[in-house]
Amino acid sequence: MPELTRYMEPTMENNKVTNLLTDPLDVINIGLEGFATELKQQGVAVTHVDWSPPAAGDPKIADLLSKLGT
Amino acid sequence: MSSTIINEVRRGFYLDSVALMRFSRAIASLDGIEEAALMMASPSNRQIMADAGLLDATSDGAEGGDLIIGIRAVNAEAAETARAEANLLLDTPTGAQGEGQSWRPKSLRAAVKARPDANLALISVAGDFAAAEARKALRRGLHVMMFSDNVSIADELALKREAQSLGLLVMGPDCGTAIINGTPLAFANKVTDGDIGVIGASGTGTQEITCLISQGGGGISHAIGVGGRDLKDEIGGITTLMALDALDADPKTRHIVLISKPPAAAVAARVVERIAASQKTFTVCFIGAESWQLPDNASLALSLKAAAEQALGGRALFADFQAGALAQPAPAAKVRGLFSGGTLCAEVQTLFKAAGEQVMSNAAIPGVLDLAAPADAHKIIDLGSDEYTQGRPHPMIDPSVRDQALQDAIKDKSVGVILLDVVIGYGAHNDPAGHLVDSLGTALAGDTLIIASVTGTDADPQNRRGQITKLQAAGILVAPCNADATVLALACIRLNR
């Protein structure tokens, strides 16, 4: 049996989910451009990233780079 | 005469999968082309192209960041014409580029620098890269909605734990639907604003429930997607529990609907404990579960329609719909369900099972036979599952995924009723009803009854009423919701007996 994740009660200071539900949405879209187009049509602030696979398309190196904060 | 195969590799050239699917179809439809695909050269895509007989040695060195043009044609001339057309399409500016948008960030880091108030990353890149992008987003303080699938459960757990420690939400992976403060994200509908919150481990389940609540005079505060695996033991319901906290604290939300497949027992216990601690009321729909021990402030709904009715305070939906009066004798005894929505497919199975009918499915709920079982039963198929969508877009984006299965069902003399969903809204095909009617063509004049429902609202870009009118004009029986379409199908096959 896999170990159960321990659920940590978020504190009021670090729980930003409430802000997501109340602040205006400002979306960064990475991937399907159609999602950005539709949000824009609805008047939602959206920035579409002109993305291409990082690390010359090597997912393992891309994963490593993301962990290093780059 | 043997075919000609042409490959061309574009190094470091990226386009999203939907754009590439569109181009692939355009090239495949050219004269003299047997098969064609334009795909990023990930290992899984290369396998799909190899299986389709589209690769030659030219593409051997292609890597994940490269694009492969693969064409198989009746002769070299047709292949070269198609290659030229493919290159023309790839070099034509798309979307916002064509509209002259001056600057587009090349990375999430650049985007956040330009938009310091950004609060949500919507990620739909290929699964191999999705976890890395999600991690970058979390570390820049963004909540994440991961539409991408094919993300490992280990990555999902790591991301959700990191998000939890930062007080951020990870919706997904494989999260198709969310509505945040009235804004539909990815595959979602324009519903009425209101005081009912939804937490959904299921995209189409959330779509059906939010639309039914909206049609029934209620409204949605927020619909938070959690991803299909959140309530499994391995993840422990991290996002579901955070969403419960958020909606419980949200003054706009009065009642909360939770929709999921039946969760792991230990996870369910913690979710139920969290519900019991709330002052708000809950509707719980663990689709496929017939009973569940819930606290006094929560009630179990056996179907999506029942969940919407309970959320509306017990108001009956579509009370004037009389399946018995509309039913026609089915010409044969079996129902074939062909669904683009996985949870709509599950709802049908639930209702068939409750009616004592033997059902089989490729996405079987507990107590339903697997499609491979040697049985003479109704077949209810989820066309959005992996075996139908590998290398192809989801049927909600590309309804042609259903075309062949429809023709097969019409030719099958044991099938008396074909039961369908038509799902509209943001993200979905711009006219799925029109496509369905066109693909049926003259088959509509046959004996087989076709019954459908349309998940969506009149405020959606496709307009639900307009979609229903198209279906009805073609002779398709349209019920007001998926559950009612199922009841109508059952009534039709009973008249056959």
Chai-1 contact restraints between the chains, C-beta under 6 A:
chainA,res_idxA,chainB,res_idxB,connection_type,confidence,min_distance_angstrom,max_distance_angstrom,comment,restraint_id
A,P2,B,D233,contact,1.0,0.0,6.0,A-B,restraint_1
A,P2,B,E234,contact,1.0,0.0,6.0,A-B,restraint_2
A,L4,B,G236,contact,1.0,0.0,6.0,A-B,restraint_3
A,L4,B,A266,contact,1.0,0.0,6.0,A-B,restraint_4
A,T5,B,G236,contact,1.0,0.0,6.0,A-B,restraint_5
A,T5,B,I238,contact,1.0,0.0,6.0,A-B,restraint_6
A,Y7,B,L241,contact,1.0,0.0,6.0,A-B,restraint_7
A,P10,B,G167,contact,1.0,0.0,6.0,A-B,restraint_8
A,N14,B,G167,contact,1.0,0.0,6.0,A-B,restraint_9
A,N15,B,G167,contact,1.0,0.0,6.0,A-B,restraint_10
A,K16,B,G167,contact,1.0,0.0,6.0,A-B,restraint_11
A,K16,B,L168,contact,1.0,0.0,6.0,A-B,restraint_12
A,V17,B,L169,contact,1.0,0.0,6.0,A-B,restraint_13
A,V17,B,M242,contact,1.0,0.0,6.0,A-B,restraint_14
A,V17,B,A246,contact,1.0,0.0,6.0,A-B,restraint_15
A,T18,B,A246,contact,1.0,0.0,6.0,A-B,restraint_16
A,T18,B,A249,contact,1.0,0.0,6.0,A-B,restraint_17
A,L20,B,N119,contact,1.0,0.0,6.0,A-B,restraint_18
A,L20,B,H143,contact,1.0,0.0,6.0,A-B,restraint_19
A,L21,B,H222,contact,1.0,0.0,6.0,A-B,restraint_20
A,L21,B,D250,contact,1.0,0.0,6.0,A-B,restraint_21
A,D23,B,N119,contact,1.0,0.0,6.0,A-B,restraint_22
A,L25,B,I180,contact,1.0,0.0,6.0,A-B,restraint_23
A,L25,B,T183,contact,1.0,0.0,6.0,A-B,restraint_24
A,D26,B,R115,contact,1.0,0.0,6.0,A-B,restraint_25
A,D26,B,D117,contact,1.0,0.0,6.0,A-B,restraint_26
A,D26,B,A118,contact,1.0,0.0,6.0,A-B,restraint_27
A,D26,B,N119,contact,1.0,0.0,6.0,A-B,restraint_28
A,V27,B,L120,contact,1.0,0.0,6.0,A-B,restraint_29
A,V27,B,L122,contact,1.0,0.0,6.0,A-B,restraint_30
A,I28,B,A111,contact,1.0,0.0,6.0,A-B,restraint_31
A,I28,B,A118,contact,1.0,0.0,6.0,A-B,restraint_32
A,I28,B,A121,contact,1.0,0.0,6.0,A-B,restraint_33
A,N29,B,L122,contact,1.0,0.0,6.0,A-B,restraint_34
A,I30,B,I123,contact,1.0,0.0,6.0,A-B,restraint_35
A,I30,B,V125,contact,1.0,0.0,6.0,A-B,restraint_36
A,I30,B,E133,contact,1.0,0.0,6.0,A-B,restraint_37
A,G31,B,D16,contact,1.0,0.0,6.0,A-B,restraint_38
A,G31,B,I123,contact,1.0,0.0,6.0,A-B,restraint_39
A,G31,B,S124,contact,1.0,0.0,6.0,A-B,restraint_40
A,G31,B,V125,contact,1.0,0.0,6.0,A-B,restraint_41
A,L32,B,D16,contact,1.0,0.0,6.0,A-B,restraint_42
A,L32,B,V18,contact,1.0,0.0,6.0,A-B,restraint_43
A,L32,B,S124,contact,1.0,0.0,6.0,A-B,restraint_44
A,E33,B,D16,contact,1.0,0.0,6.0,A-B,restraint_45
A,E33,B,G95,contact,1.0,0.0,6.0,A-B,restraint_46
A,F35,B,L122,contact,1.0,0.0,6.0,A-B,restraint_47
A,F35,B,A186,contact,1.0,0.0,6.0,A-B,restraint_48
A,E38,B,Y426,contact,1.0,0.0,6.0,A-B,restraint_49
A,V44,B,T183,contact,1.0,0.0,6.0,A-B,restraint_50
A,T47,B,A111,contact,1.0,0.0,6.0,A-B,restraint_51
A,T47,B,R115,contact,1.0,0.0,6.0,A-B,restraint_52
A,V49,B,P105,contact,1.0,0.0,6.0,A-B,restraint_53
A,V49,B,L108,contact,1.0,0.0,6.0,A-B,restraint_54
A,V49,B,A111,contact,1.0,0.0,6.0,A-B,restraint_55
A,D50,B,R104,contact,1.0,0.0,6.0,A-B,restraint_56
A,D50,B,K106,contact,1.0,0.0,6.0,A-B,restraint_57
A,S52,B,Y14,contact,1.0,0.0,6.0,A-B,restraint_58
A,P53,B,G64,contact,1.0,0.0,6.0,A-B,restraint_59
A,P53,B,G65,contact,1.0,0.0,6.0,A-B,restraint_60
A,P53,B,F129,contact,1.0,0.0,6.0,A-B,restraint_61
A,A56,B,G65,contact,1.0,0.0,6.0,A-B,restraint_62
A,G57,B,E63,contact,1.0,0.0,6.0,A-B,restraint_63
A,G57,B,G64,contact,1.0,0.0,6.0,A-B,restraint_64
A,G57,B,G65,contact,1.0,0.0,6.0,A-B,restraint_65
A,P59,B,D128,contact,1.0,0.0,6.0,A-B,restraint_66
A,P59,B,F129,contact,1.0,0.0,6.0,A-B,restraint_67
A,A62,B,F129,contact,1.0,0.0,6.0,A-B,restraint_68
A,A62,B,A132,contact,1.0,0.0,6.0,A-B,restraint_69
A,D63,B,A132,contact,1.0,0.0,6.0,A-B,restraint_70
A,S66,B,A132,contact,1.0,0.0,6.0,A-B,restraint_71
A,S66,B,R135,contact,1.0,0.0,6.0,A-B,restraint_72
A,S66,B,K136,contact,1.0,0.0,6.0,A-B,restraint_73
